[in-house]
Amino acid sequence: MYIKKLIVKNFKKISSDSFDLNEHVNILVGDNDSGKTTILEALELGTSASYRGKPITTSLNAHLFNIDAVAKYLKEDRSKESLPEILVEIYLSDCPEYRGKNNSLDQEEDGIFLRICFDDDLTGTYENFLKNADSIDSVPTEFYKVEWFSFAWEPIKFLNRKVKGLFIDPTKLHPTYGKTQYLSNIINSSLTKEQQALLNLNYRQLKQSFEQQEQVKNLNDGLDTANQVTEQNLSIIADTNSGTVEAGLQLAVDEVSFSHIGKGEQSKIQVKLALLNKGGNANFVTVEEPENHLSHTNLSELIEFIANNSSNQVFITTHSSYVLNKLSLGNLCLIADRYLRLNNIDSKTAKTLQRLPGYDTLRIVLSRKVILVEGPSDELLLKKIYIQTYGKLPEMDGIDIIVVRGIGFNHYLQIAKHTGTQVNVVKDNDGSYQENIIDYAAAYPAENISFFSEADDELKSLEPSLIKANSDSNDSLLTFAEIALATQTFNKLKKLDDLDKKIEFFIAVYIGPKGDKNYGTKKVDSAIRIFDSEEEIQYPDYLVEALKFD
């Protein structure tokens, strides 16, 4: 059984949306405050009628309602018909007990719905409340009820629910607060029912032996010897209530209490125990930002474990490209202006990034405007142009410049084809504008992808184009050369007689006298000098145009 679709209305960040989900791994990605956590909370709400570990009936408050729905209610007549409702629908595979048409799609499906709505039994009381309508400034949740039913219109009880999840957020484990509930969840997911029964039995026997200790006997004998407190026998005993076993136990790692070990180790243990699910009590697991508190090595080990042990459905929120790449781009669920899955991403791209997970793919997923460049020199010069033109870095206007490095343009462009990110590609023509730019671009016909390059085949790369743009005269070339070159190299260039020889020498600094070299370090050094310089120079038109987005 797994959750195949989630529909949410008027709950926190989500006004109304439908989310198709992957059977095995779902990697929820989005900007801060995009609604990733809201989706996990909606899953908890729909499958357990709980919010952050507490019954929704006791934790319901006005802040759970979508802000737009609340604003609409306050603008209207505030009648009971205008009160907003929260709806969460969980569509399941292979749960025939929950099959029916009691859902917003009016389709025969397996599933659960939870609705937080006005309680008609309180109509009279609410009408009296409306006499002071002007004082109402939020949703009066005191007049609400919670309905929790299957699509078969059968009420669901917490203890006999068919769908159960384990919700893990490593950042929220407090040394004392919530320890009992947390340990209970761990025990339920990590131990079989037989093991749990043996644990309870042995714990009760241990507590019962407490009062047989000699010192405890002596203490109890002297507790009320004169029967001044009660005529009956008063003594201190251990509470043997089987339900309190978790309150008296805690996990330990190398004899150190779990709540006092490092946050990173806590995170790893929580996730691993949940995924192993030896108790068979969890149909799905949610993990918030597993990268928190973990070094790269420990994160690598944890993600490898998740990839190899996710027999149940898993929901992971992350801000880590490494997590996304390692668990496959095909499992990405993008929370943005629209919900988008990358389950149809090119399989070669997904596999390549699983093998080389260090590339920052999340930047192209989350950015609205991206410029892809071949190397750091292009990046520095584009930023310099933007600063000279607008007085600020392009990032301040939402333009992200990404150096593609070893994996090239293709894998980033495959992602952009699906996400719709506006991408401008700055690419060397390498001696053939037709073959390396026009023909290359034809493979990416998407409207959101554009290519920019030097059209002159003689100007194969960035540096020759830059030299050409600053060689209208001997003076302009020398001004540029003094900025871009090391002092010793500049002095050699300055001694040459005519402009053509200076240009030839200048180009050879970067690509060799025959154009067969690639002095990358010199290119970057020059780009840094240009970026740091207060002098203004001329730039190739294609670089200037690449910074423009419609």
N, C-alpha and C positions, 0 to 999 in steps of 0.2 A: 504494500500500500504506500502511496506517496501523494503529496499535494500537487495537483497539476495546474490549478488556477486559484488566484486570490482576487476577490473583488472587495474594494473598500470604499465607503462613502462617509464623508463628514468626520473623519477621524484624524485629528491633529493636522499634520502637514497635508494630508491627502483630501482633496475635495471630492473627487469621484474618479476612480481609476480601476483598471483591470490588469492583472499581472499573470501572464502565462509563465509557468515555472519548469525548470529542468528536473528530470527524474532523479538524478544523482547529486550533482553539485551545482549550486547557484551562488555566484560571486556578485554581491551587490556593490555597485560602484557609483559614486556620485560626489558632487561638491559637498562641502559642509552645509548642513541644514537642508539637504535635498530630499530627505525622507527615508533614508536607508533604515535607520533605527525604527521609524514608524512602521515600516513593513514587518520587521521582526516582532514588534509589539502587537501588530494586528494578527500575526500568526498565533501569538500567545493568547490573545483575547478570544479568537475564534475557536481554538482547540482546547482551552482550559477555562474560559470565562474568567481569566485573571489578567491583572495588569501589574507588571513588575513584581510578580510573585505573590500578589495579594488578590483576593476575590474582587471582581469588578463591582460587586454590590456594595462593598465597603470602601472602595477607592475611587468611585465615580466622582468627578468634579468637572466644572465648566471648562477647564483648560484642555480637556480631552476632545472637545468639539472643534472642528475646523473653523478658523477665524473668519472666513468669508461667510460660512453658514450662520455663525453667531451674529455677524454684522447685518445680514439680511433679515434675521429674526427681529433684531432691535429696530430696524427701519420700518418694519411692517406693523400691523395692528397688535402683534404679540398674542394673538389668539392661540388656542391650543393647536389649531391646524397649522400654524406657522412655526411651531417649535421644531428645531432641527432634530433629525434622528441619526444615530451612528449605526452603520450596517457593515458587518464583516461576513463574507461568504467564503467558505473553504471548499473547493471542488476537489474531490478525491478520486483516485483510481482504485477499483477493486475493494469497495466497502458496501456490499449490497444491503446491509442493514440500514444504511442511511440513504437509500435510493428513493427519489421522488422528484416532484416538480415544484416544490416549495422554495423557489429561488428567483432572483430578479431576472434571470434569462428565460424563465418559464420553460425549462428544458428538463427532460428526464435524466437526472444526474445523481451520482453519489456525492453526499456532502453535508455540510453543517452551515447554519447561519446563526449569527448572534446579532440581535438588534437592541439598541438602547433607545427607548422611545417613551412617549408620554403614557402615563398610567391613567386610563379612562376612569378608574374608580375614584380618582381624585379630581374629577371635573368640577364639582361644586366648590371644593377648596381652592382650586386654581382660579375660578371665576371671581371669588372673593379677593384673591391675591391681586387680580388684575385691576381692582379698584384704585390701586396705587401704581398703575403701570408706568408712570413717569419715573419712578424710583428704580425700575428694573434696569440693570446695567450688564447683566450676563445671563446665561442660560440657567434657569432655576432647576437644578438637577434633583431637588427634593421631590419633584413631581414625576420623576422618571422610574421606569422599571426595566429589567433586563429579561429579554426572551432568548432562550438558547435551545434551538431545535435542530433536528436533522431535516434534510430535504424531504423526508417521509412524513414530516409534521409530528414527529415523536420528540417529547422533551428529553434533553440530555442531562444526565447527572454526572457530577465530577468523577465519582468513583467508578462508574461503569462506561466512561467514554472510550471510544474505539481508537482515537488518535491522540497520541501523547508525544510531547517534545521535551527536550532538555535545552535550557537557554543559558548560555555561558557568556559572561562579559567579564574578562579578567580584571578590568579596571574598577569593578564595583564590589569586589570581595573585601569586606571589612573584617578585622580580627575578631570581632564579637557579634556585630549586628548581622542577623540573618544566618549565623553559623549553623543553627539547628536545621533550618530548611535546606540550606546548601548541602549539608552532610546527608540529609535524608535523600536528596536527589541523587547524590553520588552513590549511596548505598543501593538505591533502587535500580540504578542503571548498571552498576558494577557487579552486583551479586545476584545469583539465582534465588528463587523463593526459598529453596531448601537451605541455602547458605544464610539467608536473612533470618530464617526461623532459628537456626543454630546459634547465630549471633545473639539474638534476643534471649534465648534460653540461657546461654552461658553468662550473659550480662546480668540477668536476674539472679542467677545462682551466686555470682560474685557479690552482688549487693546484699543478698540475704546473709552471706557469711560475715558481713560487716558487724552485725550486732552480736555475733558470737565471739568477737575479739575480747580478750581479758580486760583491756583498758576501757572499752566501750561498755562492757558489763558493769564495771565499777562505777563509771559515770552515771549510768542509768539507775543503779541501786541508790545513789545519793541524790538523784534529781528531785524527788518529792517524797522523802522518807516519812514525813509527818502527815502526809496526805492533806497539806494545806491548799494545794492547787485543785486537786480532784480526789474523790474517794476511790477512783479507779487507778490502775497502774499506768503511770506516765513514763514514756521512754522515747529516746531518739532512735529512729530506724531509717534505713535507706528506702527511698521510694522505689518500689519494684514494679510500678506501672509499666507495662510493656511498651507503651507509646512514648516513653521518655528516654528510650535507649540512645537516640541521637544527641539528646541534650547532655549526656554524660560521656560521649565519645568524641574523639576527633582524629583526623588523619595525622600521621607523623611521617617525616622524611628524615631518615638517619637520626631518629629520636628527637627531632625538632618539630614542634607543633606546626601543622600546615599553615596556619595563619601567620606564622612568623618566619617562614622561609621566603626567599626572594620572589618578587612578583613574576619574574620570567618563568621560574620553575613552577609556580602556582598555575600559570597559564598553560604550560605544557601538560601538567598532570590533569587539569580539568578537561582539556580538549581530548586527551587520549582516553581517559576513563569513559567519557561520554561516547566517543566513537566506538569503543570496544563493545559497549552496551551488552555486557554479559547477562544482565537481568532480562533482556529482551523487552524492556518497558518503554523504549523510546522509538517512535517511528521516524522522527527527524531530530536534528541537532542544529541549533543556531550558535554561531560564534561571532562575537563582535571584535573586529580588528585584532586578529591573532598576533600581529607583528608587534603589539605594544609590549615593552619591557624585555624584548628578546634581541640578542645579538644576531648578526647575520647568520652565523653558524648554527645557532639554536633555532632560528627561524627556518633555515633550510631543512634541518632535521624534522621539525614539526610539520612543515608543509609536505615533506616526503611521506610522513606518517599518514597525514590526512588523505593524500592521493591514493595510498595503498590500503586504507582501512575504512573507506567511506561506504560501507554496505548499506547504510541508511541514507535518506535524503539529508543533505547538508546545506545550510545557508550561512554564508560568510560575508561580513562587510569588511571592506579593506580600503586603505589609502596606499597600498604597496603594489607597485608594478611587479615586483618579484612574486608576490602571492598570486596575482592575476596570471602572469605568464606561466608559472609552474603548474597551476591547476587548470590551465588551458583557457585561452581567449574564448573558445567556443562555449564556455560556461558563464561568460559575462552577462550580467543583467544591469543595464545602465539606467540609473534613475536621474532623469534630466527633465527638459521641457516635455518630453514624451518618453515612455518606457520602451526600452529597446533591448533585445537579446542578440548576441552575436553567434547564435547556434549554427548559422550558415557561413561562417567565416571560412576562408580558404584553409583547407586542412594543412597544407604545407607551411603556411604562416604560423598556425597554432603550434605545430610540432617543432618548428625552428625555434620559436620563443620558449617552448618548454625546455629545450636543450640549452638555450642561451637566455635564461630568464632575467639577466641583469639590465636589459634595455628598458628605458622608461616609457613604456607604451601607454601608461595611464595619462600622460600629458596630452597625447593626441586624442584620447578618448574623452577627456574632460574639457579640453580647450575648445573655444568657439572659432578661433582664428589661429592657424599654425603656418609657419614658414619652415619647410624642410631644407636643410643645407648639407653639403658634403663634409665640411670641416669647420673647425673653430675660427678660422680666418674669415669665412663668410659670415659667421654669427657676429663676430666683433664689428665688422664693417657695417652690417645692417643696423646694428644697435647704434653705431656712431652716426649714421645718416639720420636715424630717427631722432636722436638727441639734438643734432644740429637743426633739424626741421621743426620739431615740436617741443624741444626743451625737456624731454623726459624719455625714459626707457620704453620700448614697445610693450613690455609686460604691464605697464601702468594703464594701457589701453586694451588689455586683453589679448595681445598678440604674443604668442609663444614661439620662439625660434628654437628648433630642435636639430641637433647635429645627429645625423643618422648613423654615423660611424660604420662598424663592420657589417651590419646586416643590410645596408643599402636602403634605397627608397621604397622598394616594392612592398615590404611587410607593413610599413606605416601606411602606405596608400591603400592596401587591402583593408585595413581597419577603417580608414577614412571613407571608403566606398560604402561601408555599412552605417557608420555613425553620422555621415553628412557634415562632418567638420569641414569648414572652409580651409583649404590647403593650397598654399602657393609653394611650388617647388623651384628652388634655385639650383641649377645644375650646370656643370661645365659642358661645353659642346665637344670637347676632346677631338677637335679637328674636323668634325662633320655635324653641322647643325641639323641637316636633314635626317641623318641616321640616328643620332643620339638625343635629339630633342623632338623633332616633328614625329618621327616614326615611333619613338619611345612613348611619347604622350598619347599616341593613338590607342595604346593598350589600356588607357585610363580615361574613358570618354565621359566620366561623371562631371556634372556641371559644377560641383564644389571643388574640383581639382584643376589648377592652372600651372603652367610651366613658364619659367623665365630663364633666359640664357643669352649669352653673347651670340649674335647672328653671324658674325664674321668668323669663318673657319680658321683664319690665321691667328685669331685670338682664342687659343684653345682652353684657357682657364682664367681664373679670377685675376691673377697678377698681371698678365699681359693686357687684359682689358682695362685694369686700373692704370697701368702705365700709359696706355693709349689715351685715356680720358684726361691725362695731365701732361700731355706732350705737345700742346699747341705751339709752344715756344721753348727756347732753351731755358729761359728764366722759370717758366712754370714747371718744367721737368726737374730742374735743380731744387726748386722749393719743395716739391713732392719727395724727391730722392733724399733730401736732408732729413725729412721726417721719417721716411720708411726704412732707410738703411742704417746700419752701424757706421760709426764715424770713419773707421778705416776704409770700409767699402765705398762710402760716399766720396772720400778723398780720391780714390782711384777713378771713380766715374767722372769726377769734376775735371780731371786732367785730360780727358779725351777731347778731341778737336771739335767734331761736329755732332749735331743732334742725333743723327741716325746711329752713329757709333755708341753714343750714350744709351740710346734705347736698346740696342742690341746687347750691350753689357748688362743693362738693368734686368732685362728678361732672363739672361743667362744665370743671374744670381739665384733664380727660383727654379728654372727648368733645365739648366745646363746649356752649353753652347750649341748643342744639336737638338735641343728640345726633348732629350731622352732621359732626363733626370727628374727627380721630385724631391726638392729640398724642403720638406715639410716644416722643419724647425725654423728655417729662415722665413718661411711664409707666415708662421704664427708670430714670430718675433716682430716682423714688420706690421702685422695687424695690430699687435699690442701697442706699438709706438704710435700708429695712426689714431687708435682709440684714445690714448692718453694725451695726445697733442691738442693744444689750444688752436692751432692753425686749421683753417678750412681748406679742403681740397675738393677736386671734382671726382664724381663717382660715375661708373657706367650706368646708362639709363635703365638697364634691366634690373639692377639692384634697387634703384629708386622706385620702379614700378612694382617690384615684388612686395613692397611694404604697403601697397594700397589694396584695400578690400572694399568691395561694393557694400 
